[in-house]
Amino acid sequence: MKISCDIVRDLLPLYKDNVCSDASKDMVEDHLSGCENCRAYYEKMSAELPEITSGGEDAKQIERDRDLFERLARKLTFRQVMTAGAAALILLALYAALTSSAPFMVLARERVAEAVPVLDKRISVDDVEVQDVYRLEDGSIYCSFNVNTYISSFDRQYVVEDKSSPEVDVSASGGNTNGISLQRYWSDFPKAEGYSSSFYFLVPEELTYYREDPVTAEHRLVRRTSDGVYFVGKGGEILPLYEEGDPISDAPGDIEELVQENRSAHETKESEGWMPSALYSENYCYVLSFNEKE
């Protein structure tokens, strides 16, 4: 690759002090072999400083000044290299933090997004309306809801526990869930108004998931009755779509048929290797309509 003399001369101090990368070193040497002007420039840089022949304090001071400047030049070059290395490590750490799927990193990103609302892409609970809630013959909860805004994609699913108030179980991962969130990308914000979607979320009577032990960091299988069905929105706000103890009707025949039809479709995909194991097989969020123009 041909490079300009100006770039080579900028690199020559690093090359002379042997602190540039191997790639930069090869590039400089290749240029010097074919450029007489830069080669002469480098030879002048590498030439010995003339000996100081004048005696007395002036000569000693000049020698001390020369040593000082040489030390400063080496220190500045080393500092630049260290600064660039530190910046690269910081960028690498940030990339790992932004892309990691580890539960604690996902939680950390959500906490940052909640603290800086512009970073939180989850749909607000204000845009969600509960429609129908039924109990199926197998005990699962069918909960349909509308979203009155543009949706870019599904975000993630959560395990929500209802103690004194609903809260996300941050140590839970995998398995069945009873909370869901949707998101809108920043690029889709202009489309927010005038769209609606509808879904139904199917939550089994018994949740099955893994919980991380805070001491040993081991994951153990947990089985418990679901407290309800929840939508987790912008800022971590939780909207109960159904809570244990709320009045609930048995599902009519057409709903039972719809769920059975969708379950059969998922079981077919599972058998073809498209879906996870049967541990997840009773926990779905089905799209009834998506981003329809009002």
N, C-alpha and C positions, 0 to 999 in steps of 0.2 A: 504494500500500500504506500503510495507516494505522499509524503507529508512536507509541509512548508519549513523553510529554514527558521522562521520565527518560533515555531513549535519546538523544533529540535534544540534551539538555543535556550528556550525556557527549561528544557529537560536536562541540559548539560550539567548544571550544578548538582542535580540529583545523581546523574550518571557518574560524575567525577567523585562524589562521596560514596558511591556504590550503595545507594539506598532506594533506587528505583526498582520496579518489578523486572522480572526476566523478559517479559514481552516488550516493555519500554526500552530495556537495554539493547535487545536485538534490533529494535526499530531505529535507535540512535546509531548503532554501529553500522547498520545497513546504509543509512543516510550519509554518514561520514565517509564511507568507502567511495562514494560517488560524488561528493560535494567538496570541492577544494576550499571554498570560502569558509564553510562551517568547520572543516578540518583545521584550517589556520586559526579560526576563532578559538577552537578547543585547545590547540597547542599553546596559544597565548594564555588561556586560563590555567593550563597545567604547568606553565613555565615557573621556574623557581623565582622567587622575589629577589631582587638584587641585594647583595650584601650591603649592610650599612657600614660604611667606611669611616664616617665621622665619629669621633669619640665623644666622651663626656656624657652628661645626663640626657642630652637631647637624643643621642643614639639609643640609650636604654629606654627612654620613654616611647620612642618610635617602635622599638621591639615589643614593649608591653602592649602598646595599642594594636599592633598587628596580631599578637596572640589573642587579645580580647575579641577582635573582630572575627577571627577564625573560629573561636569557641562559640560566639553568638550565631554565626552562620550555621554551624553544625547543630546547635540547639534548636534553631528555628526550623531547620529541615526535619529533625526528629519529631518536633512538636506537630508539624503538619501531617506527617505520616500517622502519628498516634491519633490525631484528631479525626482523620479520615477513617481509620480503623474503628474508632469508637462510634462514629456515625453509622458505619455499616452494620455494626453489632446491634445498635439501637433499632435500625430499620428492620433487621432480621427478626428481632424480638417482637416488634410491632406487627409484622406480617404473621408470625406464628400466633400471636394473641388474637388477631382478627379472623383467622381461618380455622383455628382449632375447634374441634367438635367435643372436646372434653367438657363434662357437665359444669365444672367450676369455671371454665373459660366462657362458656355460653352464658352462665349466670353473670359473670363479671361484665361481659359486653352489654347485657340487658341493664345492669345497674348503671353503667355509664350512659346508656341511651335514656334511661329514666331521669338521670340528672341533667342531661342536655336534650331536651325534647326534640330538637330538630334532627337528632340522630335516630330517634325511635320511629321506625317505619310501620309499627303495628296499627291496625285499624282501631279507632276510638270506640269505646263501648256505647257512645252516644249514637253511633250509626247502626246499632244492632237492635232488632226487634224480635222477641220470642213469638212464635206462631203456635204450634201444637206440641203437646207433651203427652206421650202414651207409654204404658207399660206393656211390653210384648209378652207372649205366652212363656218364653224362657226366662222372664224376669228382667231382661235388658230394658233400658230407657231409650225411647225414641224421642228426640227433641229437634224440631225444625225451627229455623230462624231465618230472617231476612237481614241483608246488609245493604244499607242505602248509601253506597258510595262505590267508587271504582276500586276493584281489587286487582293487585298485580300477581299475587301468588299466596299459597298457604305459607305460614311462617313455621310454627312448630306446635306440638301438643304438650300439655302439662299434666302433672298429677296435682290436684288441688285438694287440700284438707280444710274442712270447715270446723274450726275450733270455736273461739269466740267470734271469729269472722273468717271468711275464706282467705286462704293464703297458699301460695305455691310451695310444694314440697321440693326444695332445691336439691335434696340429696337423691331424688328419684331419677331413674333413667330406664329407657326401654319398656317393653311390655304394654299393657293397656293404660289408657289415660282417661281423664274425665274433664279435661280443659283443652281449649283450642284457641289459636289466634291466627289472624290473617294479616297480610301486609300490603302496603302500597308503596312502590318505589318512588324515589324523588322525581324521576323522569315522568311519572304518571300523575303527578299532583294536579296538573291543569285539567285532568279528566275527572276530578273528584265528583263533580256534580252531575246529576242526570242519569246515573246508572244504579242498577240494583241487581242483587244476586240472592238466591235462596239455597239453603243446605239443610240436610238433617244429620245430626250427630248421634251415633249409636254407641251407648256406653253400657258395658255388661254390668250385671248386678254385683259381681265381685271383680275388683281390680287385681291384676297380677303384674307386678313390675319389680325392678331391682332398686335397692336402696344402698347407698354407700355408707359404710361405717366410718364415722368421723375420726376414730382413733386408728383403726387398722387399714382404712381405705379399701377394705374388701367389700364386694357387692353380694348381698344376700337377697334371696327371693322373698317377696312380701305378697301376701294375699289378704285383702280386706274389702269390706263392703264400701261401695262408693258413697260419698256424702252428697253427691248431686252431679249436675252438669254445668259447666262454666265456660264463659268466654273471657279470655285474658286480653285486655286491650292496651292502648297507648298509655305509657306511664306506669304499667303494671297494674292498672285498675281492673278489678274482677267483677264481671256481671254474672250473677246466678241465672242460668236459663231454667234450671229446676233444682230445688233443694229438698233433701230428705224431709219428709213430713208434709210437703205441699200436696194438695189434692191432685190425684192423677187417675185418669180413666184407662181402661183396658183398650188396647189398640183395635180399631175396626178391621174387618177382613181385608180391605184393600191395602191398608198399611202393612199388615202381616205379609201379604203377597208381594208387595213392593220390596220389603226388606229381604224376604226369602230369595227373590229374584236377584237382588244385588249381592247377597251373600254367595249365591251359587256362582255368580260371575267372578267374584274374588277367589273362591275356592278353585275355580278352573285356572286362574292365573297363578295361584300358589302351586298347583300341581305341575305347572309348566316352568316353575322356578322364577316367576316374576315377583313374588311376594315373600315376606319373611315367614318364619315358622308359625305353627298354629297358635303360639302364645299370643299373637296379635290378631287372630282371625275374627274376633267379635267386636273390634274397636275401629269403626270407620266414620269418616265424615264424607257423605255423598253430596254431589252437586246436583241440585234440582234445576237451577237456572244460573247462568253466569254472565255478569256484566251486560245485562239487557238494557237497552236504552229506554228510559221512561218516556 
